[in-house]
């Protein structure tokens, strides 16, 4: 097992790693819509939150030398189903023609005021 360091500022207070490689797969823990360099929460609307979270995903993928088209599955958490259309649009723009499996889970209030949290799994040998 190998841990991937995307260079996010500050110590992760939770008992988990941001990203772990195991048996050719990259497992990315839930990424918040916060600036990874300042740890400041996103202050914009759902589109801004989604873009920030996807940017954080891109950063983790780059740290693992992994491409977007190697992502095989994502889980998207959001506090309201009302955000579904906006999230779908940003998600489609991010992945383009690549369509990884996905589940979107409406939930309650998210950590640090995030409106989107995404975790992902990618195949490194693809």
Secondary structure, 3 states (H helix, E strand, C coil): CEEECCCCCCCCCCCCCCEEEECCEEEEEEECCECCCCCCECCCCHHHHHHHHHHHHHHHHHHCCCCHHHEEEEEEEECCHHHHHHHHHHHHHHHCCCCCEEEEEECCCCHHHCCCEEEEEEECCC
